[in-house]
Amino acid sequence: MNDRRLLMALGLIMVIALLPEFLIKRAAPKLGMVTKHDTAVASSTPAEVPATSPADSVARQSQVPGAAPVVPAVAADTVVVRSSLYRYAISTRGGTIISSRFLHYQSMAEADHRDTLELLPPDAGLLGGTLIAGNDTIHLDQINFTASADSLNAPASLTLHGQSGSYAIDLTYQFSGNDYEVAGTGKVTGLGPTGGLLLVGFGNGFRPVEANASDNAQVGLVTKLDKTSLTLFGKLKPRQLLQVSGPFEWIAIKSKYFVAGLFSYDSAGQTVKPNIVGVQAFPSDTFSHPARAHVAASIAVPADGGFHWRLYLGPMEYTRLHRMGRDFDDVNPYGWSWLRPVIRPIAVWIRAIFVWMHTALGLGYGLVIVIFGLLVRILLWPLSRSAMRSMARMQAVQPELTALQERYKDNPQLLQQETFKVYKEHKVNPLGGCWPMLLPYPVLVAVFFVLQYSIEVRGVSFLWMNDLSRLDPLYLIPIIMAASMYAVSRIGQMGLPPNPQTKMMTWMMPIMMLVIFARFASGLNLYYAVQNLTSIPQQWLVMKERRVMQGSRPMPAPPKKKR
C-alpha cells in the first residue's frame, strides 16, 4: 500500500518540478506432525519430493473443521542458550527451537508492553523435522532426544541423541556468540542405499510484534534460486498447498524486520551445489488473506545419513545478512523488483552512510536524516542551479515564443525553424531543465525504502516523533513539507506572466502531497521537508537572476493582426 502511494507521490513531485517547463512548452497442524505413516517416496532418488508429502497430509487434515495437531505423549525438557544478543530455547522433543528472544529489540505490539522481542509463537516448532526413508516416515518431533546440557552460554555446542525404531538420529547445534547464526549437522543411522528426504519445518509464522497491522502482515516466504522471490502469506489461497521446486540456495520466512533463513549445500570435490530441493507452504487459517502459514523445506539426505544446514534467526541487519553470503541481504526488499537494480545500490549506500554517521559521529538518526538531506541538496546544487537557470532562460524567452506561435500558427515547419533560432540565439536548451531536476528522485525513493525497511530506525525517536519508521503522530512534519513545497513553487512563479493553470497547481499539488505523505514514515517526511526548505534560498537566487535577464531583454514586437 505504501509502495503504491509512493509511486503516486513521485508522479506528483515530478509534475511539480517540471510543470513550469511543460506549461511553457505545453488452524492447521504443523508440518512434520503427519498422522499417515504409509507415506512413500515417489522414486529411489532422494533429491525428488515424494508423491505424498507430509504437507499433503497436513492439508487433508486441515480440511476437517476443528482438526488439531497430534501432540506426542512424551515428556520434554527445554535447553536455554544465551548470548549478549539473544536467548534461544530448544525443546528436547524433536530438537526444535520453541523460543527466540532478541535482547536488543523491543516488541512494539501493545500487548507486549515494550518487553524484549519474542519472535516465535508458542506453537512455533522451528526446525521440527520429518524424515522419509523408503516406506518409513519418522516424525522427529515425536522423539524425545537426550541433550548434552541443560543450558548453554554461546558460543557453544548442543548435541541431541534420539532413537526411533531401527533409526538412530544425532543432531548437533553450534551457536554463535556474536551473531544470530546456528550451524546444524545431523546423522541418521539405518538408512537404506537410496537415502531419504528430510522436511525441515518452519513452524507457523511469527508473532505480531509491530504496532501496525499492516506491518505485521508483511510476512512471507522468500526463495533464492537465480534471484530472490517473495510470496506473502496473504497472497496464498486458503486451504491450498503451495509447492515450489528448487534447488534453492536458501529459503527464508521474513517479516518486515526479522527473518529465519535456512541454507544447505552438498559438496562433491570442489563443487558446492544447493541441497534444498523444494519448499511447501500451507495457510494456517481459512481467511481470504492468510496471516500465517506452515512452511517446510525439503533437504535430500544421502545414503550415509549425513546432512547439514545453517540457520539465521534474527533481525534483518544488513551487515549480518551480508556476512551470511549467497546474496542473503537481498531478503530485505530495497526497491520494487522491476526497479531494484537501480534503487538497491543507492539504498545500501544510504543505509551505510546513516549507520556510519550514527556510530562514528555519535549522532541520533533524526539528526542524521537532517544532515544527510542538507548534504544531498548541497552536492546537487550545481546541477539544480543549472536546471533552474535553464528553466529561467526558457521562461524569459517565452514572450518571443508566444509571438512566433501566433505569427506562424499556419506554418508548423517555419514555426519550428524560427523557434530553434530563438533557442540558439539565447543559448536555451529546451531539455536542459528536465534531467537535472530528476536526479534527486532516485535518492528520494532509496531513502523511502531505507526508512521503511531498515531495522536501524525502527523505534527510534526524534523530537516529538516517537518512531522515525512510522507516521508523525502530530502530522507536523508533513504540514511543514507541504508548506515548504508551496513556497518553492510560489517563488518559482514570481515575475512570470499570470497563468491560471500554474496558480491552481501551486495550491493543489502541496495539498495532494500532504494527503499522500501524511501516512508515510516521519523520517521520510523529515528528509523531504529538509530538501524543500534548503531549496527555497536557491529558488530565490534563481528567481532574481531571471528578473535580471527579463529586464535586460527587449520585449518582442506584438504579432501583426491579419486583415
C-alpha positions, 0 to 999 in steps of 0.5 A: 500500500505504501509502495503504491502511494509512493509511486503516486507521490513521485508522479506528483513531485515530478509534475511539480518540478517540471510543470513550469517547463511543460506549461511553457512548452505545453488452524492447521497442524504443523508440518512434520506432525503427519498422522499417515505413516504409509507415506512413500517416496515417489522414486529411489532418488532422494533429491525428488519430493515424494508423491505424498508429502507430509504437507499433503497430509497436513492439508487433508487434515486441515480440511476437517473443521476443528482438526488439531495437531497430534501432540506426542505423549512424551515428556520434554525438557527445554535447553536455554542458550544465551548470548549478549544478543539473544536467548534461544530455547530448544525443546528436547522433543524433536530438537526444535527451537520453541523460543527466540528472544532478541535482547536488543529489540523491543516488541512494539505490539501493545500487548507486549508492553515494550518487553524484549522481542519474542519472535516465535509463537508458542506453537512455533516448532522451528526446525521440527523435522520429518524424515522419509526413508523408503516406506518409513516416515519418522516424525522427529518431533515425536522423539524425545532426544537426550541433550548434552546440557541443560543450558548453554552460554554461546558460543557453544555446542548442543548435541541431541541423541534420539532413537526411533525404531531401527533409526538412530538420529544425532543432531548437533547445534553450534551457536554463535556468540556474536551473531544470530547464526546456528550451524546444524549437522545431523546423522541418521543411522539405518538408512537404506542405499537410496537415502531419504528426504528430510522436511525441515519445518518452519513452524507457523509464522511469527508473532505480531510484534509491530504496532501496525497491522499492516506491518505485521502482515508483511510476512512471507516466504522468500526463495533464492534460486537465480534471484530472490522471490517473495510470496506473502502469506496473504497472497496464498489461497486458503486451504491450498498447498503451495509447492515450489521446486528448487534447488534453492540456495536458501529459503527464508520466512521474513517479516518486515524486520526479522527473518529465519533463513535456512541454507544447505549445500552438498559438496562433491570435490570442489563443487558446492551445489544447493541441497534444498530441493523444494519448499511447501507452504500451507495457510494456517487459517481459512481467511481470504488473506492468510496471516500465517502459514506452515512452511517446510523445506525439503533437504535430500539426505544421502545414503550415509545419513549425513546432512547439514544446514545453517540457520539465521534467526534474527533481525534483518541487519544488513551487515549480518545478512551480508556476512551470511553470503549467497546474496542473503541481504537481498531478503530485505526488499530495497526497491520494487523488483522491476526497479531494484537494480537501480534503487538497491545500490543507492539504498545500501549506500544510504543505509551505510552512510546513516549507520556510519554517521550514527556510530562514528559521529555519535549522532541520533538518526533524526539528526542524521536524516537532517544532515544527510538531506542538507548534504544531498541538496548541497552536492546537487546544487550545481546541477539544480542551479543549472536546471533552474537557470535553464528553466529561467532562460526558457521562461524569459524567452517565452514572450518571443515564443508566444509571438512566433506561435501566433505569427506562424500558427499556419506554418508548423515547419517555419514555426519550428525553424524560427523557434530553434533560432530563438533557442540558439540565439539565447543559448536555451536548451529546451531539455536542459531543465528536465534531467537535472531536476530528476536526479534527486528522485532516485535518492528520494525513493532509496531513502523511502525504502531505507526508512521503511525497511531498515531495522536501524530506525525502527523505534527510534525517536526524534523530537516529538516523533516517537518512531522515525519508521512510522507516521508523525503522530502530530502530522507536523512534519508533513504540514511543514513539507507541504508548506515548504513545497508551496513556497518553492513553487510560489517563488518559482512563479514570481515575475512570470506572466499570470497563468491560471493553470500554474496558480491552481497547481501551486495550491493543489499539488502541496495539498495532494502531497500532504494527503499522500505523505501524511501516512508515510514514515516521519523520517521520510517526511523529515528528509523531504521537508529538509530538501524543500526548505534548503531549496527555497534560498536557491529558488530565490537566487534563481528567481532574481537572476531571471528578473535580471535577464527579463529586464535586460531583454527587449520585449518582442514586437506584438504579432501583426493582426491579419486583415 
